[in-house]
Amino acid sequence: MNVTTLPADRPRRTQQGASRSGGRTTARQAEQNSDAPTIGATALQPERGTTQPAVKPAQPGREARDEKQPRLRVAPPAPVSAPRAPFVALVLVLVLLGVIGILVLNTRIAENAFKLDALRTKQSTLDRDEERLRSDLASKESPVTLASRAKQLGLVPSRTPAFLLLPDGSKLEMPGPSK
C-alpha cells in the first residue's frame, strides 16, 4: 500500500466528482495531477515550489475532448419484454391437451377392464364345460359302463375265440358267436 505524507503547510486538494474508493481511478488521477511522478513506496514527492511541474506532450484534441464530452456511465440493461398472450395461450393448450390425453387414456383403460372381465367370465364358463365333458367321457369309458351299455344293446360276452387263417400263414384271433 502506498502511503504519501503531506507536509503540514501544504493544503489538501479535493476534486469534484473524484472517486472515493481509492482504487485504480484515484491512483491514475493522482498521477496525472501531481507535480512530479510518485511511483512506488520509495518515491518522494518534492516540496512545493522547488521544481517545475513535468510537462506532458500534448495530444491533439484530447483536452478539448475531455472538456466537451461528459463522463461515460454504464447504462442499465434494456428491459426484456416478451409478449405474454402467446405464452399463456401455449401453456393453456398444453394443459388442455394433457387433460384430454389423461381422459382418453382412462377411458381406454376402463374399456379394456370391462373386456377383460367379460373374457374372464367366458373363460371360467368354458373351463367348467370342459371339466364336465371330461368327467362324462371318463365315466362312459369305464368298463362297468361299457358292459351295461352292451347289454342294453343286446350284446352278450363271447366265451370262445375264433381264428382266421390268412394267406401268408398267420392267424388272426376273432371272437366267435356265443351260445
Secondary structure by P-SEA (a helix, b strand, c coil): cbbbbbcccbbbbbbccccccccaaaaaaaaaacccccccccccccccccccccccccccaaaaaaaccccccccccccccccaaaaaaaaaaaaaaaaaaaaaaaaaaaaaaaaaaaaaaaaaaaaaaaaaaaaaaaaaacaaaaaaaaaaabbbbbcbbbbbbcccbbbbbbbcccc
